[in-house]
């Protein structure tokens, strides 16, 4: 129980302090934002294959609190747009449940099927309600700050993981979360170790040998945390390049999250981060070039990265390999096959074509795609694409709905940014949401990150916020065409 106490006691203390100062609702929203980076779970205390994470406990408590408030006040206002999004999201969950019953019930049994549907899909979709609560500028800004604070902690964890070559703060060789916290169930740990041994996972995936230098690819607090680090770093960059006041720790948060993205050494993530960071800097170039506050953190961070790149051999080797992969001799070979994904997707698309309604439970082995000699279906590969993953296991319809929801978020965020009736501060927050959805869209093309509960929760929170955000209150805005000394008095003709 000591491992549980090391994580839960600080969370309880933080909740108590935040609730006293800002209320229960705000305390729960703050903790949800922070814990989107952590996969702390109670599986070792629960029977069977039930996997309940702290982030889901916070979600259930938040929903219970909101239901109690609605029951007490007896009123609720819901936008039609939000109801449409919620209905489509629940349709995905229902369709996945039918597909899981059709494809997996005979082999998995009812308990495992229910756990799969609830943990990966239903609980993630319910974060739409959290997003709806953030449809206010002050709450949204505070939530993004809490998210970046969690990212700063995980960025530091990733640095330790890489610097120690995976010996510290990882779960690769220990049944304890981050090497310190609560234990993993023995059966789950043994299954993971069997998978690692059968696929040579540590050497083939976690470790890179670059020009004679061995580099451990850090993944932070859980595998999907590297995606959240990428999104968090971009959010921090959006906030830092706005003239609005920011906490003093924000530059450190951006730096640690950016380093964490580099330590993971996932080229899709690196390319996504560099591309969208350049996009933000181009949009904010006037602020970047004229604000002393921005230059005071941007120039030191750029200087540190330049020094690290010039003097650390592992970083030099990583930069050289990345450049070669994009532009050198390896570029044509690896781009043509998308690092081996073309062969994988050919199998996936063929199976989808054969089973368009409910998908299939067929496992794709490493031998099938020539990624290795292992042909054990228990160690099957994912589709390495979130949208294909849904279509492969649940059919075409839920995949199309998910694609539409991503497109809706991109369109809606862009519309909010261009709406001049919102305040400048609000439109800066909308830019952070737009860049976040763009990043999630890109990284989900080469990885099934929507199966990671916290990454999926992040998307549904953003989706709920964008679907619910109210129209600007024009009654309290003075039209810009009126002179400064003018009031809204009626002008009479002589």
N, C-alpha and C positions, 0 to 999 in steps of 0.2 A: 504493500500500500504506500510505501514511501515515494515510489515513482509517481503515483497519482497525486500525492500531496504536493510534490514539487511544482506541479503545473496548476492544480486546481486551487490551492490556497491563494496564490497571487491573483487568479481570476476572480475568486470570491471577494477578496479585499478590494480589487479594482471595481467590481460591481457595486459594492457597498458605498465606496467613495463617490462614484459617478452618480449613483441613484440619489444620494443625499444632496448633491449639488445640482443635478440636471434632471432628475426624475427617472422613473423605472424605464420608460420607453427609450429615452436617449441612452441610458446605460446599456441596455440590450443592443441597440443599434451600434454603439461604439465597440462593444465586445464582438459582435458579429463581423464588423469590418476588420478588426485586428485578427480574428481567428480564421479568416479566409485563407491565411497562409499556413495553418497548422492542421495536421491530420490526427490530433489527439483523439483516441477512441476508448471505448469501454468493453471491447470485445473479450478481453481476458476475464471479465466479471460476468458476462452474459452467456446463456446456454447456446449450444449448437453453433450455427454459422451467423448469428445475429451480430452485425457490426454497426454500432451506434456511436457517432462521433460527437464531440463537444459542440461543434458548429450546429449540428442537428438538434441537440438539446436546447441550445439557445434559440433556435428557430421555433421549436415547439412552445417554449416558455413565452416567446414574443407573441406568437399567434394566440395563445391562451390569454395573455394580457389584453390584446386588442379585442378579442371576443368578449371579455368581461367588460371592457369600456363601452362596447357597442350595446351590450345588454343593459348596462346601467343608464346610458344616455338615450337609448332607443332610436337612434338615427344613424344613417350611413349614406354617403354620397359616392357614387361610382360612375366613372365616365364610360361611355359606350365603347370607346377605343380600347380601354383596359379590359372590359368584359370580352371583347373579341379575342384579344391576345391571350387572356386566361383560358377561354374556351378552346382555342387552338392548342395551347400547351397541354391542357388536360386530355385533349384528343390524342396527342402524341403518347401520353402515359397510358391511356386506355388501349390504344392500338398495340403498343409494346407489350402490355400485359397479355393481350390475346395471342400475339405472336410467341411470347415466351411459353404460354400454356401449350400452344400447338407444337412448338419445336423442342422444348426442353423439359416438359413436365415428366415424361417417361424416364428420362435419364437423371434429372436433377432432384425430382421430388418437389412437393408443394412448398416446403419451408424455404428451400433455396431459391425457388422461382419468386416467391413473395419478397424475400430479402433483396433479390436482384432488382426487381421492379421498383420497390419502395426506396431502396438506398440510392440507386443510380439515377432514377427518373423522377419519382413522385416528390421526394424531399427536395430535390434540386428545383423543380418547378415551383414549389411553394415559396421559394425565395422571391417570387414575383410580388408577394405581399410586403416584403421588406423594401423592395424597390419602390412600391407605391408610397410608403411612408417617407421616402427621401425626396419626394417631389416638392421640396421647398428649398430655396437656395442655401439657407443657413444649415439645414440638416444635411444636404448633399455635400456641401463643402466640408463639414465636420466628418462625415463618413469617409470621404476621400482622404482626409488627413489621418484618420485612424487606420485606414488601409495602408497608407504609405508608412506609418509607424511600424506596423507588422512586417512590411516588406523590408524595412531597415534591419530589423532583427534577423530575418531570414537571410538577407544578403550577408550579414556578418557570419552566420552559420555556414553559408556556402564557401566563404573565404577560408574558414577553419577547415572545412572538409577537403578543399583542394590543397591547402598548405600542408595538411597532415597526410596527404596521399590516401585519404579515405579511412584513416585509423580513428579519427575523432568525429563524434556527432553524426554518425551514419548508422543505418540499420542493416548494412550489407553482411555483417558477420555476427550480429548480436540480436537476440530476441527482445531488445528493449528499444523503445522509441527514442531516436536521437542519442542512443547509447546511455541515457540517463533516466528517462521518464518511464511511464507505465509499461509492463511487459506485454508482448504480443502473445496470443494464444499459441500453445505448443504445436498444435496440428497445423496452424497457418504458417508458423515459422518453418516447420519441417517441409511443408509443401514448397515454400519459397526457396529453401536451400536446395531441394531436389531440382527445381527449375534452374537455379543458378548453376548447379553442377552439370546438368544435362546440356545446357546451352553455352557453358563457359561465359556466363553473363558478366562477371567482374572484368575479365580480360577483354571480352569482345565489345562490351557496351560502356562500362563505367571507366575503363582505362584506355588512354590513347598513347601511342608511342610516336612522338613527333621528332624526327631528325635526331634520334638517339636519346631524346628526353621523354620521360614518362610523366604523363599528366592525368590526374584523376578528375573526372568530369563531375563536379558537384551538382547536387540536385536539391539542396536546401532541406526543408523540413519534410517534404514528400515529393514524389516524382513530378507531379503537376505543379509544384511550387515555382518551377522555372518559368512557366507560362505567366503565372501571377507576378513574378518578379519583372518580366518584360513589360506587362501592362502597368504595374506600379511605377516603374522607372519613367515610363512615358507620361503617366498622370503627374508625377512629381515635376517633370520637365514643363508640362503645361502650366502648373501652378507657379513654378519658379519664374517663368518668363512673363507672368502677368504682373501689373503694377500693384496688385492687392498685397497687403501685408501677409507674410507667411512666418511660421515658426522658425526659429534659428536652426533647428535640426534638419530642416528640409534639404539643404544641399548635401549633408551627410547621407540622408536617406536615398537621394538620387544616386550618389556615388556608389554606395554599397549595393543597391539594386542593380545598377549598370554592371558593376564588377561581378555580381552573382550571375547575370545573364552571360557574361563572358566565360565565367568558370564552368558553366554547364556545357559550353562548346557544342551547342546545337545550331547548325548553320541556318536553318529556317528562322530560329529565334534571333540570331545575330543579324541576319539580313533584315528581318522585320523591325528590329529595334533601330538599326542605323537608318533605314528608309524613313520610318515614321518620325524619328528624332529630327532628321533633316527637314521633313515636312513641317514640323512644329516650329523649328528655328526660322524657316523661310517665312511662315506666317507671322512670326513675332520678331522679325529682324529689326524693326524700328526700336522695339523695347530693348532687345539684346544690345544694340549698338549705342543706345542713349542712356540706359539705366545704369548708374553706378552700382546699385545693389545687385543687379544681374551679373555685371562684370566681376564683382567682388567674389562670387562663388564660381562663375564659369571659367575664368582664367586659371585659378589654382587647380581646379579639377582637370582641365585640359593639360596643364603642366605636369601634374602627377602622372596622368596616363601616358604622356610622352616619355617621361623618365622611366617609367616601368617598362614601356615598350622597347626602349633603347638598351636597357641594362639587364633585364631578366631573360635568360635563355629560353625558358619554357614559353614565355609570352612571344618572343621572337619566332620560335618554331611554330606556335599556334597561328600567328599572323601569316607566316609564310605558307603553311598548309592551307589556310583559308583562302589566301590569294590564289594559290595553285588550283584549288577546287573550283573557284569561280572563273578564273581567267587563264590558267596555265594549262599544262599538258593533261591534267586530270579533268579539266572542265568539260570537254566534249563528251568523254566517256560517262562521267557521273551525271551530267545534266541530261544526256540522252536517256538514261535509265532512271533519272530522279533518285539516284543512290539505291537502285534496285527495286524501286516501288512500281515501275512499269509492269514488271512480271507479276508482282503481287496484285496490282489493280486489274490486270487482265483476268485473273482467276475470280476476283471479287465481282467484276462487272458481269462475267458469264453466269455466276451463281445468282446474281440479282435478276438477270434476264430470265433465268429459269424459274425463279421464285419471287415474282414481283409483289405478291400480296402480303405474305407474312415473313419473307426472308427464309433463312435456313440456319440450322445449327451446325452445319458442316465446319470442321476445324481445318484451318490452313496451316500445314506444318512447314517447318524450315526446309525440309526436303522438297516440298512442292514448288517453292520459289527459288531453290538453289542457294539458300542462305546458310545451309549447313546440312549435316547428314541425319539430323534427328527427325524421326517420323512419328513421334508420339503425339497423338491428338490432344492429350492433356496439356501439352505445351504449345498449343496453337498460337499463331500470330494474330494480332489485330489487323484491321484494314489500313491503318496509318492514314486515316482521313475520317473526321467525325461524321460527315454527312453520308459517306459510303458505309460507315460502321452501322448507322441506324438503318439504312436501306438493306444492308447485308443480313442483319439479324431481326429486323422488324418489318421490312417492306418499303416500297417506294413512297407511299403516302406520307408517313411521318417524317421521312427525310425531306420531302418537298416542303412540308410545313415548317420544318426547322430552317431550311434555306430561306423561306419567305420571312420568317421572324428575324433572321439576321439582316436581310435586305430592309425590312421595316425599320430596324434600329438605326441602320446607316442613313436611311432617308429621313427619318424623324429627327435625328440629331443634327443633320445638315440643315433641315428646315428651321429648327430652333435657333441655330447659330445665325442664320440669315434674317431672322425676325428682329427688326430694329426696335420693336416695342419692348422687348426684354431689356433689362439693365445690362451694362457691359460686364458686370461681375457674373451675372447669370450666363451670358454667352461664353464667357471664359470657362465656366464649368461644363457647358455643353460641348465645348471643344475637347475637353478631357474625356467626356463620354464617347464622342465620335472617334477619337484616336484609340480608345480602349476597344471599341467594337471592331475597328479596322485591324488592330493587332490580333484579336481573337479570330477574326475571319481568316487572316493569312496563316496563322500557325495551325489552325484546324485543317488546313489543306494537306498537311503532311503528318499529322498526328491525331489520334482519337482522344483529344484532351477533354472532350465533353463527358467522357467516362470518369474523369477525375472530379469528385464531388464538389470540391471548392472552386474549381475552374468553371464548372457548369453553374454553380451558385452565383459566381460573379457575373456571368452573362445574364442570367435571369433577373438579378437585381437591377442591372442596367436597363434591361428590357422593361421591367415593371416601372422604373422611374420615368423612362421616356414615354411610355404609354399613358402615364397618369399626369404628367406635368401640366399644370393648368395654364390657361391663356393669360397673357399679361393683363394686369389691372390698369386699364387706360384712364380710369377716372382719377387716379392719383399722379398721373404724368402730365407735366406742362408741355404742350406742343413746342417743338424746337423752333418753329417759325415765329413764335411770339417774341417780342423784344424783352430783354432781361427785366426791365422795370414794369412790364405790363402785368396786369392781373387778368382774370378771365371775365372781366366786366363786359357788358354789352356795349358796343360802339354805336351811338346814335348818329344818324345823318343830320347835318344842319338843316 
